[in-house]
Amino acid sequence: MPNPTSSKEGKIHGPNFWVVRHRGGFSIKEEKTAHVLIPPSSQQLAITIARQLARANMSELIVQGESGRIRLRDSHGFDPFPPKG
């Protein structure tokens, strides 16, 4: 796993997790790595597992749809509240 990075607040968060098309199913990849973390499975199962990983690492979950376009982004990190702007 890549080294965690530090945010402005000095807290540590890990790499983002992607749910991607892989061999006829969906799998999970860590950002900036080439290997997949789970074998091809249903999209819902991959999203459930990736969401847990993103929460544990205080990072972002990015989900690609059937077409390969990003269909969902969900941050589990350091979102400002209330948002700026």
Beta strands, then each sheet from edge to edge (+ up, - down):
strand 1: 5-6
strand 2: 12-13
strand 3: 17-22
strand 4: 25-30
strand 5: 60-64
strand 6: 70-75
sheet 1: 1+ 2-
sheet 2: 4+ 3- 5- 6+
end
